[in-house]
Amino acid sequence: MNYYSTNQSAPAATLQEAVVKGLAPDRGLYMPEEIPLLPAGFFSEIVHSGVTDIARSVARALFGDDIPHDELARIVTDALNFEIPLVRVEEGLYALELFHGPTFAFKDVGARFMARMLSYFVQQQGQEGVTVLVATSGDTGSAVANGFLGVEGIRVFVLYPSGKVSDIQEAQFTTLGRNIVAVEIDGTFDDCQALVKSAFMDEELNRQLNLTSANSINVARFLPQSFYYFHAFAQLARLGISREVIISVPSGNLGNLTAGLFAKRMGLPIKRFIAANNRNDVFWEYLQSGRYLPRPSVQTIANAMDVGSPSNFDRILDLYSYSHEAISSDISGYRFSDGEIESVIKRVHKESGYLLDPHGACAYLALKESKRAGETGIFLATAHPAKFKESVERCIGEEIEIPEGLAAFMKKNRETIQLPSDFGSFRKALINLS
């Protein structure tokens, strides 16, 4: 299958080209020319399937023409070596826990899949010295860094906004060393993302460093995130629930939401999606008015959603042929303040014992606001609450336990490169460090 650019002025690319390049030459995002519809038999058998079996079937439909099936099965199996449970929080409302991977965040799925697919293509091309650039508002950096750690021939630069990620998040990508370089930018996530995009548009730099991206702009990052939507549905189906299902998604750069919309186009019978925003509410505003007005992000308790110019908005526009009416018929939006998020973490923990992270709390709130009689709701719990230890403890008034895997990162020495947010400084540093 070929991939086209959302800007419509770049040549079609193969899967290999789309994954290795990351961003199209015209600065657009790659989209598959077709979205395969899964057969009815897949959905009738899904109730009997585990997460890796489901993921193999979906991956084969998405990528099976472009990569050998045995190799694709190996990539899926290696990437998804952890559970993704659906947990009942209250009547008719479930949390899909996406934080049981090695970095305790949902991005482990896409990052680990992409690392393995990119490594395969690099080996096939006989390339050496591929440079991965990734901007992070928190969890992407740790997931990508750990996914690519030690992968031969690939060097990773993680750009993150100074003082705007949690201590644990920062420790997960600044303590690794080897082929991972942490770059602390004096600015916002949007500044980090702009630097990455500018690097891709620098033809000389691309030739010199063979650049690619591991953000959700890369098709090998965001498309695998569709796997767990199918898995969530399978778990509901085992409970005898297969109709009137709605899903609430914490929404920052919109990669997770876009993956869910792809799953629906592939036949997953989801009634509608809910985009949960914090104070960075440009997508919520678009849903209300049809006007898209990106602006600098502001810092919130749900920092991984602190995005003022979400990249994957272009994919959503393209998917729905730029129709605001069509988009808003499938997606409703809500926004919440830090105070509302903190309050619901406290309340839910007190009433049910379930501990929300700030992003899951935002999605929970949106689901509660949106859910109608007869509907079953799922919200995505995208990160372990311990990754936001101080904030969560302040909400519930008690100490929470840090999983051993997270605690190990906190004991290591951190190494970062500190840079201003101008491209000239970043470009020079990339060349000197590569």
N, C-alpha and C positions, 0 to 999 in steps of 0.2 A: 504494500500500500504506500502511496505517496502522501506527502504532507505539504500543505500550502501555508503561506503567510497570511495572518489576519490583515496585513496592510496591502495584500493583493498585488504587490509589485516586485516580488522575488520569484525566481524559478522554483518549481516543485522540487522537493527533496525526498530522498529515501529515508526510511527510519534511521539508518546508520548516520546519514548526514544530519538529520534533525537532532539526534541525540548528541553527536559529537560537536555540532555547532552551537546548539542550545537556542540561540536567537537567530532569526532569519536575517539576511543581509539588509533588508529594508526596515529593520528594527521591529518587525512584527513577530508575533508568536506563532509557532507551528501548530497546525490543526490537521487531523487525519481527513483525507478526502471523503472517506465514508465512515459511518459509525455502525458497526455490525449489530444486527438484531439477533439476540440469542434465541435458540429454538425453544418451543414450549416444553419439550422434554427436559431441558436443563432446569426449569423452574419446578417441574413436578418431582424431580429427583433431588433438588437442592436440600430438602429437609434431612436427607440421609448423608450429606457431605460435610466434611470438615473444612476449615479455612484454606488449607493448602490445595485440596481438591477443587474447591470453588475458584480459587485464584488461578490455578492452572487452566481451567476452562475459559475463564474470562481473558486471561493473558493470551491464550491461543487464538481467541476471536480477535483480539486487538493487534497482536504482533506475529501471529503464527505463519504468515506469508513471508516474513522477513528474517526469521531466525529459526534454526532447526528446533523441532519440538522437544527433543531430549535436552538441548541446551537451555531452552526456555523453562522447562520443568525444573532443571537444576537451579536456575536463577531464582525461581519462585520459592523452591524449597529452602534454599540458603537464606533468602531474605525474610521469610515468614516462619522463623523458628521460635515463635512465642504465641501465647494465647491472646485472643481478642474477645473477651467475654461480654455478654449482654446481661446487665445487672438490674433487677427490679428495684426501683427507688420508692415508688408508691403505685397505687392502683392505676393501671393504664399508662404508666410512664417509666421508661427504662433508660439507663445510661449504657452507651456503648463505650467500654473502657479501652482506649487506644494507647495506654501508657505502660504496657507490660513488656515492651521491648528493651533493648540494652541502654537507651538513653531516657527511658520513661516518658516518651512523647509520641504522638501520632505520626510524626514525620519519619520515624524509624522505618515504616513500611515503604514509603516512596524513596527515601534516601538509600536504603539498603538495596532495593531493587535497581535503582539507577546506577549505583556504584558497580554492581555486578554486570549490568548490561553494557555500560560504558567500557568497563574493563574488557569484556568480550569483543566489542567492536574495535577497540584500540589494538588488541592482539591480532584481529583479523586483518587490519590495515597495516600491521607492522609498524605502527607509530611509536615514537618515543617522546617523552617529555610533554604530555598533555597537562595543561594548567586549568584547574577548576576554580572558578570564582563563585562565591556565594555570599549574599547579604542576609543577615539574620536580625530579627527582632527578639530572638530568644532561642526557641527550640530547633529551628532549622539548622543553625550552626552546629549544635551538638550532634544532631542526627547525621548530618552530612559528614562532619569531621570523623565521627566514629565509624560511619559506613565505609569511608575511603581510607581509613587508617591502615598504613602498610601496603596498600595496593600498588604494585610495581608500575613504575612509569607515569604515575599521576601525582601531581603536587596540588594541594588545596589551600586557597587563601580564603579565610573566613572574615568578612567585614562586619563589625557590629558597632552600634552607637554607644559611646562612652557613658557609663552611669545609667543606662536604660535597660539593662538586662539583670536578672536576679543573680546573686552570688553563685548559686549552684549551676545555673545555666552557663555563666561565664567560665566556671571551673571545668565544665565538660568539653570545652574546645580550646582552652588556653593552656592545658596541662599535658597535652598529648605529645607534642614534639614530632619527631620523625618527618613525615611528609605533610604535616599540618602546620600552617602559619596563621596565627590570629592577628588581625589588624583592627586596632581600636580607633574608630573615627570620631573626631570631635564634631558631632552633629546628630541627626536623627536617622531612623531606619531608612527613610526616603532618600536621604543623602547617600547612604550606603548603596541602596538600590540604583541610584542615578550613576554612581561611580562604576558599578558593574556594567550597566548598559552602555556607558561612554567607552569603556574598555573594549566592548564588543564592536563598537563602531569605528575603532581605530584599526585600520587595515594593517598597518605596519606592525602594531603590537600583536594582532591576531596571528600574523605570519610567524613572528618571532617566538611566541609562546604557545601557539596552538590552543587557544582559549575555548573553554566551554563553561556552561553554568549548571549549578545544581539546585537553583531555586525552582519554585513551581512553574517558572516559565519553561522549563525543560519538559518535553513530553514524557520522558522516562521517569520523571518525578511525580507529576500530577496524575497521569492515567492509572498507575497502580493503586492510587488511593481509592479508586472505585471498588477495589476488591472487598474492602470491609463493609461497604454498603450491602453487597450481596450476602455477605456472611451474617450481618445483622438480621436481614430478612429471613435467612435460613433458621436462625435461632428463634425468631418470633414464630415461624411456621411450625416449629416443633412444639410450641405452646398452643397451636391451633389458631394462630392469628395471622392472617394474610391479606386482610382488607383494611381500608381506611387507615393506612399507616402514614404518618407524617414524621419528618426528620428536621431537627433544629441543629444548625451548624455555626459554631463560633467563627466569625468572618473577619479576616484581616486582609491578606493578599488574594483571597477568594479561590485559591487552588483547591482546597478541600470541597468547597461548595460546587465548583466546576466539575470535579470528579464525580460528585453525586448526581449532577445533572446528566453527565455522560452515562452513568449507570441507568438512569431512567430512560434515556434514549435507546439503550441496549435492551430494554424490556422490563426492567425492574419495576414492579407495580407500586411505586411510591405516589401517594396522592398529591403531596406538595412538600416543598422545602421552606424552611424558615431561616433567614439570615440574621444572626444575632450580632449586633454591633455594640462596641463601647462608645466612648465620646468621639472616636474617629468614625464618623457616621456618613461618609460620602456615599456609600452604597445605599444606605437607608434613605438618604435624601433623594437619590436617583429613583428608587422604587416609589417614593411618594409623588415626585414631581416630573419625572422624565428628564431632569437636568443633572448632568454629571459635572461636579465642580470640585476637582481634586485640590487639596491644600496641604500645607505642612502638618504632619502628625503631631499629636499631643500625647504626653506620657500618662498612662493609666495603670491601675493595678493589674489589668489583663494585658501585659506588655506585648505578647506575641500578636495581638490584634491591633497594635498601634501603627497603622498604615494609612497614610493620607492619599495615596495614589496607587490603588491595588492593580497590579499588573494583569491579573486574570480577568478583570472586567472586560477587556477586549475579546477574550474568548467567549464570555457569556453573550456579549453583543453579537458576535459572529454566529454562535450556536442558534440564536433566536432571530437571525436576519435583521438585527438592529431594531426589533419591535419592542418598544416599552410595554405595550399591552400584553404581548406574549410572555415576556419575562415576568411581569408582575402577576400574571395569572398562575404561574408555577412557583413563584417565590414571594413570600411576605417578609417584611423586615421589622425589626425592633431595635431600639437602642437603650442603653442603660448607663447610669452614672456609677462611679466607684462606690458611692454610698449604697446604692441599690444592690450591687454585686456583693459587697461586704455583708449587708444585712441578710441576704438569702443564704450565704455560706453558713452564717450563724444559725439561722432558722432551720434549715434542712438538717444540719448536724444535730441540733437539739431534738427535732421531731422524729427523725428516722435513723439517726446515727450515721447516715451517709455523708462522706466528706467530699465536698466539691473543690476543685481548683478554680481560680477566678474566671478562666475561659469557659469551662464547663458550667459554672454558675450563670454566666451570661446566657449560654444556650438553654439552660434549664428555665430561666426566667422567661425567655422568648417563647419556649414551648408552653409554659403555663399560661401565658397571655394569649396564645394562638389556638390552643387545643379546644376542639368542640366536642360535644357529646357524641359518643360512639367511635371516636378516633383513638388510636393507640399511638403514643408519641415516643420517639427516640431522640435523645440529645447526645451529642458527641462529647465525651470526657477526654479532652485532648492531651492532658498532661497530668502527671502525678502531683497531688497537692503539695508534697514535700519540696517540689521544685520552687515553690513560693512560700517557703516555711514561715518567714516573719509575717507576711501578710495574712496567711491563713490562721496562724496562731493568734494574731491580734483579733481576728474575727470571732474565733470560738473560745478564746480565753483559756486555752490549755496548750501544752506542748504536744507536737506530733512527732512521730518516729520517722527518721530518715532511713530509707532502705539502704542496705549495705552497699549496693551497687552505686548509689548516689554519694554516699559518705566517702567512698574511696577516692572520688575525684577531688573532694575538698581537702584531702591530705597532701596533694601534690603541689609542686611549685608552678606558678603561672608565668607564662612568657607571652608578651604582646609587642606588637609594633604600633606605636602611637603616631597618628597622622591627622593633619587637618582635612577638611572635606573637599579640597580642590583636586581636580583630576590630575594636574601636573605633578603634584607631590605623590599621588598614588601611582601614576604611571612610572615615575622614576623608581619608586620603591619596588614595584613589580619586577622591573628589569634587573635591578640590583640583587634581588633576593631569589631570582629564578635560576 
